[in-house]
């Protein structure tokens, strides 16, 4: 087995702290990673020397991400057909309903949002590209979990009760399994205040040429606009949007 380099792992750990914080101090890095002050100082100096981190002007002990990370992310996104095509389809779906549309992928037990097209309403969902959420608390996540092989799903649920984000979150694995059975049958999943009590979401799978669910597309709206009639209309929109994007990914839908 090739040996991993501890210093590289620690440097990556530092960079990943910035996924949910725009800037951090050296002390915050030290406390969140439980690393010695000298180690953190050496790693921060090295990352700053390569411009992966930059000091905040006027606050020399505060750091934020540097341009090379944006360049790497842009290079990755530019080679990822899913992101490019998803942005196009998501814009069309959002234009048809004026609600937020997201595309996300599964990463372990979480989902990561790749694309977001916002609504123009003053009351709307607070979210961001790159955000990570527990899959079982989201409509996109439940769609993707429902497509996992039984052994893969078991591996994610083996630890018992699941963490919740709101009182409506499904935290019981058996209840989640039953809901995923319904998602497989219906082809769509809903999030009824499970990740944000004020929001409702509906999602459908995006499939590639092999038929595997490689991502999911969702439509999100505040509860004040989530009427029964709107849910029916928006479920149709998200089914159509996911089908369009799936076709662009090479999926050939099987006749019913």
ABEGO torsion letter per residue (X at the ends): XBBBBAAAAAAAAAAAAAAABABBBAAAAAAAAGBBAAAAAAAAAAAAAAGABBBBBGBAABBBBBAAAAAAAAAAAAABAAAAAAAAAAAAAAAAAGBBBBBBBBBEABBBBABBBBBABABBBBBBBGBBBBAAABAAAAAAAAABBAAAAAAAAAAEBBBBABAABBABAAAAAAAAAAAAAAGBBBBBGAABAABBBBBBBBBBAAGBBABBBBBBBBAAABBAAAAAAAAAAAAAAAAAAAAAAGBBBBBX
